[in-house]
Amino acid sequence: MTLRLPAADLRLHRLVSVHRAMDFVRQGWLALPTLDGTHHGEYRVHLVWLCCCERNEQEAPDPKLARALARASIRASQQRQRDYVRIAGRRGRR
């Protein structure tokens, strides 16, 4: 079977995890069957962007910023847990 794609000014290819593929399809990406039947197809989906306009994709966050935000979120969660334990401990002493 030969897959013929329409002509477009912009053609981008991307391999995306199976879990995120539907997010990209909703944004206008086209899923291709090129990885079907291979061990790669169990984990990834081959997507292509065909358009005569600009790409409709949110800009990826800076990796350093994402890690810093994740660490701050974890620290805040741990602090809430410590506060809860401290407050619960005071209630039990009365």
C-alpha positions in Angstrom: 0.0 0.0 0.0 1.3 3.4 -1.0 0.4 6.3 1.2 0.1 9.6 -0.7 0.1 12.8 1.3 -1.3 16.0 -0.1 1.1 18.7 -1.1 1.7 21.3 1.6 4.0 24.2 2.2 4.8 22.9 5.7 5.5 19.2 6.4 6.8 18.3 9.8 7.2 14.7 11.2 7.1 13.8 14.8 7.2 10.6 16.9 5.0 10.9 19.9 4.2 8.6 22.8 1.0 6.7 22.4 -0.4 8.5 25.5 0.0 11.9 24.0 -1.0 11.1 20.4 -4.6 12.2 20.7 -3.6 15.6 22.0 -1.6 16.2 18.8 -4.4 14.8 16.6 -6.8 17.3 18.3 -4.4 20.1 17.4 -4.5 19.1 13.7 -1.7 16.6 13.3 -2.3 13.5 11.1 -1.4 10.1 12.5 0.3 7.8 10.0 0.3 4.0 10.0 4.1 3.8 9.4 4.9 2.2 12.8 1.9 -0.3 12.8 3.1 -3.9 13.2 6.5 -3.0 14.6 7.7 -3.0 18.1 8.1 0.8 17.9 4.4 1.1 17.2 3.6 -0.2 20.7 5.1 2.9 22.3 5.1 5.7 19.6 2.9 7.1 16.9 4.2 8.7 13.7 2.5 12.1 13.2 2.8 14.6 10.4 1.7 18.2 10.1 0.5 19.2 6.7 -0.5 22.8 6.3 -0.2 25.9 4.3 -0.4 27.8 7.5 1.6 28.0 10.7 1.8 25.2 13.2 -0.9 25.0 15.9 1.1 23.7 18.7 1.8 25.1 22.2 5.4 26.1 22.7 7.2 23.6 24.9 8.3 25.0 28.3 11.9 25.5 29.1 13.2 22.2 30.6 15.1 24.0 33.4 12.0 26.0 34.4 9.8 22.8 34.3 12.2 21.0 36.6 12.3 24.0 39.0 8.5 24.2 39.1 8.3 20.5 39.8 10.8 20.8 42.6 8.9 23.7 44.1 5.6 21.8 43.9 7.1 18.8 45.6 8.6 21.0 48.4 5.3 22.7 48.9 3.5 19.3 49.1 6.0 18.1 51.6 5.6 21.2 53.7 1.8 20.8 53.7 2.3 17.2 54.8 4.6 18.2 57.7 2.1 20.9 58.8 -0.7 18.5 58.7 1.2 16.0 60.9 2.2 18.7 63.3 -1.4 20.0 63.6 -2.8 16.5 63.9 -0.2 15.7 66.6 -1.3 18.7 68.7 -4.9 17.7 68.5 -4.1 14.2 69.8 -2.3 15.6 72.9 -5.2 17.5 74.3 
